[in-house]
Amino acid sequence: MQESVIYQDILQKGLQQGEERGKKQEALQLIMRLLTRRVSAIEPEIEQQIRTLSITQLEDLAEALLDLSSQSDLVNYLGNISLPQPNQED
């Protein structure tokens, strides 16, 4: 069974999804630490919005946070990007 092409394909896809989730989790942790340092405490609603961002959007936020100086700047930034629909995974 382990030599089956279908089994190998399923295994590979599972590994890729796990790697993507891990990459996103690491990006989230780093960005939340940097944002907290930059703009102080993050409101739970804003944190939840950030958690819904795709990896690409998180990378863009990482660059943009250098220009943020307050939580209202962060809210404005998040308001200007297209947020994914709830329950959509990346």
DSSP file (Angstrom, degrees, kcal/mol; ACC not computed):
  #  RESIDUE AA STRUCTURE BP1 BP2  ACC     N-H-->O    O-->H-N    N-H-->O    O-->H-N    TCO  KAPPA ALPHA  PHI   PSI    X-CA   Y-CA   Z-CA
    1    1 A M    >         0   0    0      0, 0.0     3,-1.8     0, 0.0     6,-0.3   0.000 360.0 360.0 360.0 -40.9    0.0    0.0    0.0
    2    2 A Q  T 3   +     0   0    0      1,-0.3     6,-0.0     5,-0.1     0, 0.0   0.710 360.0  56.0 -65.2 -18.8    2.8    2.5    0.8
    3    3 A E  T 3  S+     0   0    0      4,-0.1    -1,-0.3     5,-0.0     2,-0.1   0.523  82.0 116.8 -89.1  -6.3    4.1    2.0   -2.7
    4    4 A S    <>  -     0   0    0     -3,-1.8     4,-2.4     1,-0.1     5,-0.2  -0.360  67.1-137.0 -64.0 138.5    0.8    3.0   -4.2
    5    5 A V  H  > S+     0   0    0      2,-0.2     4,-2.3     1,-0.2     5,-0.1   0.892 106.2  50.4 -62.5 -40.9    0.9    6.2   -6.3
    6    6 A I  H  > S+     0   0    0      2,-0.2     4,-2.5     1,-0.2     5,-0.2   0.918 110.1  49.6 -65.6 -43.7   -2.4    7.4   -4.8
    7    7 A Y  H  > S+     0   0    0     -6,-0.3     4,-2.5     1,-0.2    -2,-0.2   0.929 112.0  48.1 -59.8 -46.4   -1.1    6.8   -1.3
    8    8 A Q  H  X S+     0   0    0     -4,-2.4     4,-2.5     1,-0.2    -1,-0.2   0.882 111.2  51.2 -62.5 -39.3    2.1    8.7   -2.0
    9    9 A D  H  X S+     0   0    0     -4,-2.3     4,-2.4     2,-0.2    -2,-0.2   0.926 111.6  46.4 -64.7 -45.2    0.1   11.5   -3.6
   10   10 A I  H  X S+     0   0    0     -4,-2.5     4,-2.2     1,-0.2    -2,-0.2   0.915 113.3  49.8 -62.7 -43.8   -2.1   11.8   -0.5
   11   11 A L  H  X S+     0   0    0     -4,-2.5     4,-2.1    -5,-0.2    -2,-0.2   0.917 111.2  48.8 -60.8 -45.3    0.9   11.7    1.8
   12   12 A Q  H  X S+     0   0    0     -4,-2.5     4,-2.4     1,-0.2    -2,-0.2   0.907 111.0  49.6 -63.3 -43.5    2.7   14.4   -0.2
   13   13 A K  H  X S+     0   0    0     -4,-2.4     4,-2.4     1,-0.2    -1,-0.2   0.891 110.2  51.5 -63.7 -39.5   -0.4   16.7   -0.1
   14   14 A G  H  X S+     0   0    0     -4,-2.2     4,-2.1     2,-0.2    -1,-0.2   0.895 109.9  49.0 -63.9 -40.4   -0.8   16.2    3.6
   15   15 A L  H  X S+     0   0    0     -4,-2.1     4,-2.3     2,-0.2    -2,-0.2   0.909 110.9  50.1 -65.3 -42.4    2.9   17.1    4.2
   16   16 A Q  H  X S+     0   0    0     -4,-2.4     4,-2.3     2,-0.2    -2,-0.2   0.910 110.6  49.2 -63.5 -42.5    2.5   20.2    2.0
   17   17 A Q  H  X S+     0   0    0     -4,-2.4     4,-2.4     1,-0.2    -1,-0.2   0.900 111.0  50.6 -63.9 -39.9   -0.6   21.3    3.9
   18   18 A G  H  X S+     0   0    0     -4,-2.1     4,-2.3     1,-0.2    -2,-0.2   0.893 109.8  50.1 -64.0 -40.0    1.2   20.8    7.2
   19   19 A E  H  X S+     0   0    0     -4,-2.3     4,-2.5     2,-0.2    -2,-0.2   0.903 110.6  49.8 -65.2 -40.7    4.1   22.8    6.0
   20   20 A E  H  X S+     0   0    0     -4,-2.3     4,-2.6     2,-0.2    -2,-0.2   0.915 111.1  48.9 -64.0 -43.6    1.8   25.7    4.9
   21   21 A R  H  X S+     0   0    0     -4,-2.4     4,-2.5     1,-0.2    -1,-0.2   0.908 112.4  49.0 -62.8 -41.1    0.0   25.7    8.3
   22   22 A G  H  X S+     0   0    0     -4,-2.3     4,-2.3     2,-0.2    -2,-0.2   0.910 110.9  49.6 -64.5 -42.3    3.4   25.7   10.1
   23   23 A K  H  X S+     0   0    0     -4,-2.5     4,-2.3     1,-0.2    -2,-0.2   0.917 112.5  47.6 -62.4 -43.4    4.6   28.6    7.9
   24   24 A K  H  X S+     0   0    0     -4,-2.6     4,-2.8     2,-0.2    -2,-0.2   0.912 110.8  51.4 -65.3 -41.8    1.5   30.6    8.6
   25   25 A Q  H  X S+     0   0    0     -4,-2.5     4,-2.4     2,-0.2    -2,-0.2   0.909 111.0  47.7 -62.3 -42.7    1.6   29.9   12.3
   26   26 A E  H  X S+     0   0    0     -4,-2.3     4,-2.3     2,-0.2    -1,-0.2   0.914 112.5  49.1 -64.2 -42.8    5.2   31.1   12.5
   27   27 A A  H  X S+     0   0    0     -4,-2.3     4,-2.8     1,-0.2     5,-0.2   0.920 111.1  50.5 -62.6 -44.0    4.4   34.2   10.5
   28   28 A L  H  X S+     0   0    0     -4,-2.8     4,-2.7     1,-0.2     5,-0.2   0.924 110.1  49.4 -59.7 -45.9    1.4   35.0   12.8
   29   29 A Q  H  X S+     0   0    0     -4,-2.4     4,-1.9     2,-0.2    -1,-0.2   0.925 114.4  44.4 -61.4 -45.4    3.5   34.6   15.9
   30   30 A L  H  X S+     0   0    0     -4,-2.3     4,-2.6     2,-0.2    -2,-0.2   0.936 114.5  48.0 -66.2 -46.4    6.2   36.9   14.6
   31   31 A I  H  X S+     0   0    0     -4,-2.8     4,-3.0     1,-0.2     5,-0.2   0.899 110.9  51.2 -63.7 -40.6    3.9   39.5   13.3
   32   32 A M  H  X S+     0   0    0     -4,-2.7     4,-2.3    -5,-0.2    -1,-0.2   0.897 111.0  48.8 -64.4 -38.9    1.8   39.6   16.5
   33   33 A R  H  X S+     0   0    0     -4,-1.9     4,-1.9    -5,-0.2    -2,-0.2   0.931 114.3  45.3 -64.0 -45.0    5.0   40.1   18.5
   34   34 A L  H  X S+     0   0    0     -4,-2.6     4,-2.3     2,-0.2    -2,-0.2   0.913 113.7  48.8 -66.8 -42.2    6.2   42.9   16.3
   35   35 A L  H  X S+     0   0    0     -4,-3.0     4,-3.6     2,-0.2     5,-0.4   0.912 109.7  52.2 -63.4 -42.0    2.7   44.6   16.2
   36   36 A T  H  X S+     0   0    0     -4,-2.3     4,-1.3    -5,-0.2    -1,-0.2   0.898 113.3  44.6 -61.3 -39.7    2.4   44.4   20.0
   37   37 A R  H  < S+     0   0    0     -4,-1.9    -1,-0.2    -5,-0.2    -2,-0.2   0.870 119.1  43.1 -70.2 -35.9    5.8   46.0   20.3
   38   38 A R  H  < S+     0   0    0     -4,-2.3    -2,-0.2    -5,-0.2    -3,-0.2   0.919 133.7  13.2 -78.2 -46.7    5.0   48.6   17.6
   39   39 A V  H  < S-     0   0    0     -4,-3.6    32,-0.3     1,-0.4    -3,-0.2   0.265 101.3-123.4-119.4  11.3    1.4   49.6   18.5
   40   40 A S  S  < S+     0   0    0     -4,-1.3    -1,-0.4    -5,-0.4    -2,-0.1  -0.402  71.2   8.3  78.5-155.8    1.0   48.1   22.0
   41   41 A A  S    S-     0   0    0     -2,-0.1     2,-0.5    -4,-0.1    30,-0.1  -0.260  71.7-136.8 -62.0 140.1   -1.8   45.7   22.9
   42   42 A I        -     0   0    0    -10,-0.1    -1,-0.1     2,-0.0    -2,-0.1  -0.855  19.7-117.9-100.9 129.7   -3.9   44.4   20.0
   43   43 A E     >  -     0   0    0     -2,-0.5     4,-2.5     1,-0.1     3,-0.4  -0.357  24.3-119.6 -62.1 144.2   -7.6   44.2   20.5
   44   44 A P  H  > S+     0   0    0      0, 0.0     4,-2.3     0, 0.0     5,-0.1   0.850 112.9  54.6 -56.3 -36.9   -9.0   40.7   20.2
   45   45 A E  H  > S+     0   0    0      2,-0.2     4,-1.8     1,-0.2     5,-0.1   0.899 110.3  46.0 -64.5 -39.5  -11.2   41.6   17.2
   46   46 A I  H  > S+     0   0    0     -3,-0.4     4,-2.3     2,-0.2    -1,-0.2   0.907 110.6  52.8 -69.6 -41.6   -8.2   42.9   15.3
   47   47 A E  H  X S+     0   0    0     -4,-2.5     4,-2.2     1,-0.2    -2,-0.2   0.905 107.7  52.2 -59.7 -40.6   -6.1   39.9   16.2
   48   48 A Q  H  X S+     0   0    0     -4,-2.3     4,-0.8     1,-0.2    -1,-0.2   0.898 108.0  51.2 -63.7 -39.5   -8.9   37.7   14.9
   49   49 A Q  H >< S+     0   0    0     -4,-1.8     3,-0.9     1,-0.2     4,-0.4   0.917 109.6  50.5 -61.1 -42.7   -8.8   39.7   11.6
   50   50 A I  H >< S+     0   0    0     -4,-2.3     3,-1.6     1,-0.2    -2,-0.2   0.890 104.2  58.2 -63.4 -39.4   -5.1   39.2   11.4
   51   51 A R  H 3< S+     0   0    0     -4,-2.2    -1,-0.2     1,-0.3    -2,-0.2   0.717 100.9  57.4 -64.4 -20.8   -5.4   35.5   11.9
   52   52 A T  T << S+     0   0    0     -3,-0.9    -1,-0.3    -4,-0.8    -2,-0.2   0.559  84.2 109.8 -86.3  -7.4   -7.7   35.2    8.8
   53   53 A L  S <  S-     0   0    0     -3,-1.6    37,-0.1    -4,-0.4    30,-0.1  -0.320  71.0-117.7 -70.0 150.3   -5.1   36.7    6.5
   54   54 A S     >  -     0   0    0      1,-0.1     4,-2.4    35,-0.1     5,-0.2  -0.287  32.4-101.5 -74.9 169.3   -3.3   34.6    3.9
   55   55 A I  H  > S+     0   0    0      1,-0.2     4,-2.3     2,-0.2     5,-0.2   0.906 125.0  51.2 -60.6 -41.7    0.4   34.0    4.1
   56   56 A T  H  > S+     0   0    0      1,-0.2     4,-2.1     2,-0.2    -1,-0.2   0.916 110.5  48.2 -62.5 -43.0    0.9   36.6    1.3
   57   57 A Q  H  > S+     0   0    0      1,-0.2     4,-2.4     2,-0.2    -1,-0.2   0.863 110.1  52.5 -66.3 -35.1   -1.2   39.1    3.2
   58   58 A L  H  X S+     0   0    0     -4,-2.4     4,-2.2     2,-0.2    -1,-0.2   0.896 108.4  50.5 -65.5 -39.7    0.7   38.4    6.4
   59   59 A E  H  X S+     0   0    0     -4,-2.3     4,-1.5     2,-0.2    -2,-0.2   0.904 111.0  48.8 -63.9 -40.6    4.0   39.1    4.5
   60   60 A D  H  X S+     0   0    0     -4,-2.1     4,-2.5     1,-0.2    -2,-0.2   0.901 110.6  50.9 -64.1 -41.0    2.6   42.3    3.2
   61   61 A L  H  X S+     0   0    0     -4,-2.4     4,-2.4     1,-0.2    -2,-0.2   0.877 103.7  58.9 -63.7 -37.7    1.5   43.3    6.8
   62   62 A A  H  < S+     0   0    0     -4,-2.2     4,-0.3     1,-0.2    -1,-0.2   0.893 111.1  41.5 -58.9 -40.1    5.0   42.5    8.0
   63   63 A E  H >< S+     0   0    0     -4,-1.5     3,-1.2     1,-0.2     4,-0.3   0.914 114.6  51.1 -71.6 -43.1    6.4   45.1    5.6
   64   64 A A  H >X S+     0   0    0     -4,-2.5     3,-2.3     1,-0.3     4,-0.6   0.795  93.3  73.3 -66.9 -28.4    3.6   47.6    6.3
   65   65 A L  T 3< S+     0   0    0     -4,-2.4     3,-0.5     1,-0.3    -1,-0.3   0.715  83.0  70.0 -64.1 -16.9    4.0   47.4   10.1
   66   66 A L  T <4 S+     0   0    0     -3,-1.2    -1,-0.3    -4,-0.3    -2,-0.2   0.777 103.4  43.6 -66.3 -24.4    7.2   49.4    9.8
   67   67 A D  T <4 S+     0   0    0     -3,-2.3     2,-0.3    -4,-0.3    -1,-0.2   0.501  94.1  99.5 -97.2  -6.5    5.0   52.4    8.8
   68   68 A L     <  +     0   0    0     -4,-0.6     3,-0.1    -3,-0.5    -3,-0.0  -0.592  35.6 166.9 -83.5 141.0    2.3   51.8   11.5
   69   69 A S        +     0   0    0     -2,-0.3     2,-0.3     1,-0.2    -1,-0.1   0.459  63.0  25.8-128.8  -7.1    2.5   53.9   14.7
   70   70 A S  S  > S-     0   0    0      1,-0.1     4,-1.6   -30,-0.0    -1,-0.2  -0.958  78.4-106.5-150.0 167.6   -0.9   53.2   16.3
   71   71 A Q  H  > S+     0   0    0     -2,-0.3     4,-2.6   -32,-0.3     5,-0.2   0.835 119.3  58.8 -66.7 -31.0   -3.7   50.7   16.5
   72   72 A S  H  > S+     0   0    0      2,-0.2     4,-2.5     1,-0.2    -1,-0.2   0.871 102.4  53.8 -67.1 -33.9   -5.8   53.0   14.4
   73   73 A D  H  > S+     0   0    0      2,-0.2     4,-2.4     1,-0.2    -1,-0.2   0.911 109.8  48.3 -60.7 -41.7   -3.1   52.8   11.6
   74   74 A L  H  X S+     0   0    0     -4,-1.6     4,-2.8     2,-0.2    -2,-0.2   0.916 110.6  50.1 -64.6 -44.2   -3.4   49.0   11.9
   75   75 A V  H  X S+     0   0    0     -4,-2.6     4,-2.1     1,-0.2    -2,-0.2   0.918 111.7  48.8 -60.6 -44.2   -7.2   49.2   11.7
   76   76 A N  H  X S+     0   0    0     -4,-2.5     4,-1.0     2,-0.2    -2,-0.2   0.908 111.1  50.3 -62.4 -42.1   -7.0   51.4    8.6
   77   77 A Y  H >< S+     0   0    0     -4,-2.4     3,-1.0     1,-0.2     4,-0.4   0.947 111.9  46.7 -60.4 -49.1   -4.5   49.1    7.0
   78   78 A L  H >< S+     0   0    0     -4,-2.8     3,-1.0     1,-0.3    -1,-0.2   0.843 108.5  56.8 -63.8 -32.8   -6.7   46.1    7.6
   79   79 A G  H 3< S+     0   0    0     -4,-2.1    -1,-0.3     1,-0.2    -2,-0.2   0.720 104.2  53.8 -69.8 -20.3   -9.7   48.0    6.3
   80   80 A N  T << S+     0   0    0     -3,-1.0     2,-0.3    -4,-1.0    -1,-0.2   0.433  99.1  73.1 -96.0  -0.3   -7.9   48.6    3.0
   81   81 A I  S <  S-     0   0    0     -3,-1.0     2,-0.8    -4,-0.4   -24,-0.0  -0.784  89.5-105.3-111.8 160.2   -7.1   45.0    2.2
   82   82 A S        -     0   0    0     -2,-0.3    -3,-0.1     1,-0.0    -2,-0.1  -0.734  36.1-153.0 -85.5 111.7   -9.4   42.2    1.1
   83   83 A L        -     0   0    0     -2,-0.8   -30,-0.1    -5,-0.1   -33,-0.1  -0.634  20.2-111.0 -84.5 142.2  -10.0   39.9    4.0
   84   84 A P        -     0   0    0      0, 0.0    -1,-0.1     0, 0.0     3,-0.1  -0.269  38.6 -96.8 -65.8 158.0  -10.9   36.3    3.3
   85   85 A Q    >   -     0   0    0      1,-0.1     3,-1.4     2,-0.1     0, 0.0  -0.442  52.6 -86.1 -71.1 149.7  -14.4   35.0    4.1
   86   86 A P  T 3  S+     0   0    0      0, 0.0    -1,-0.1     0, 0.0     3,-0.1  -0.204 113.7  23.7 -55.4 149.6  -14.8   33.2    7.4
   87   87 A N  T 3  S+     0   0    0      1,-0.2     2,-0.6    -3,-0.1    -2,-0.1   0.536  89.3 130.0  69.1   9.5  -14.0   29.5    7.5
   88   88 A Q    <   -     0   0    0     -3,-1.4     2,-0.3   -36,-0.0    -1,-0.2  -0.841  45.3-153.8 -93.6 125.4  -11.8   29.8    4.5
   89   89 A E              0   0    0     -2,-0.6   -35,-0.1    -3,-0.1   -37,-0.0  -0.682 360.0 360.0 -99.4 154.0   -8.4   28.2    5.1
   90   90 A D              0   0    0     -2,-0.3   -35,-0.2   -37,-0.1    -1,-0.1   0.351 360.0 360.0-113.1 360.0   -5.1   29.1    3.4
